[in-house]
């Protein structure tokens, strides 16, 4: 038997009956009369070639075949909703929308401040800022669910255009700390100091631990954190010192804190990503220009712009 072409209204009627449990509920959702929904269900049963519902004690009960069919309908419907959302974002982009995806390093502090400034200059623009882990940010850019992304750990993915910025780390300490008198902090200065570290999987922590071990420097560890905000607040309370990126080191306020550069190279590369096959809108270009300008004021400049 060849299955006839299913209509959107048939599938919609079936989906609403499955979710509401009644023809009446489906009719209300579809803004139509109950006989119309019943007719659509009968047509669908004829076209798929099996019974979808049985009436038991006056109630419609889905057959096992209907439940299997519904799982596929729900999956396809999710895809259709995604297409609708994609179309909405395309419309907004053409009308002056800008969607940004960023890892927490920038998404929690630097970019919100930047968007406040940018939004004041573009009062009619629709702006979105979402924070994800770097792997998800890269996926958002590749699938063009955002106009620009910021991530770390990007290694020459040909599906994105990339500009890289180096963020050299700083040492953060209480203003009364003995190390505060030093203009530059060396590896040996960490010996016997209480160091607030990030989680073990953090690449910056891994590199610092390797350097300290290589030089035979024994730093004390009492606290392990996930976010720069946590590290900064603990330092302010006098529970230790920390090594942070310059953006977050300065973003959480300097009251009671001292920031010192490191005598050794320790930093992270932040990648500014855009879809390779999609030209940037003028709004996106304006935002990227402002990003470069404000990041440059922090002493950070791009050092790698792949073709």
HELIX and SHEET records of a PDB file:
HELIX    1   1 UNK A    8  UNK A   20  1                                  13    
HELIX    2   2 UNK A   23  UNK A   30  1                                   8    
HELIX    3   3 UNK A   34  UNK A   48  1                                  15    
HELIX    4   4 UNK A   64  UNK A   94  1                                  31    
HELIX    5   5 UNK A  104  UNK A  107  1                                   4    
HELIX    6   6 UNK A  110  UNK A  121  1                                  12    
HELIX    7   7 UNK A  134  UNK A  142  1                                   9    
HELIX    8   8 UNK A  178  UNK A  181  5                                   4    
HELIX    9   9 UNK A  187  UNK A  190  5                                   4    
HELIX   10  10 UNK A  203  UNK A  214  1                                  12    
HELIX   11  11 UNK A  228  UNK A  236  1                                   9    
HELIX   12  12 UNK A  246  UNK A  251  1                                   6    
HELIX   13  13 UNK A  282  UNK A  297  1                                  16    
SHEET    1   A 2 UNK A  53  UNK A  56  0                                        
SHEET    2   A 2 UNK A  59  UNK A  62 -1                                        
SHEET    1   B 6 UNK A 126  UNK A 131  0                                        
SHEET    2   B 6 UNK A  97  UNK A 102  1                                        
SHEET    3   B 6 UNK A 148  UNK A 152  1                                        
SHEET    4   B 6 UNK A 267  UNK A 275 -1                                        
SHEET    5   B 6 UNK A 160  UNK A 168 -1                                        
SHEET    6   B 6 UNK A 302  UNK A 305 -1                                        
SHEET    1   C 6 UNK A 184  UNK A 185  0                                        
SHEET    2   C 6 UNK A 257  UNK A 262  1                                        
SHEET    3   C 6 UNK A 170  UNK A 174 -1                                        
SHEET    4   C 6 UNK A 241  UNK A 244 -1                                        
SHEET    5   C 6 UNK A 195  UNK A 198  1                                        
SHEET    6   C 6 UNK A 224  UNK A 225  1                                        
END                                                                             
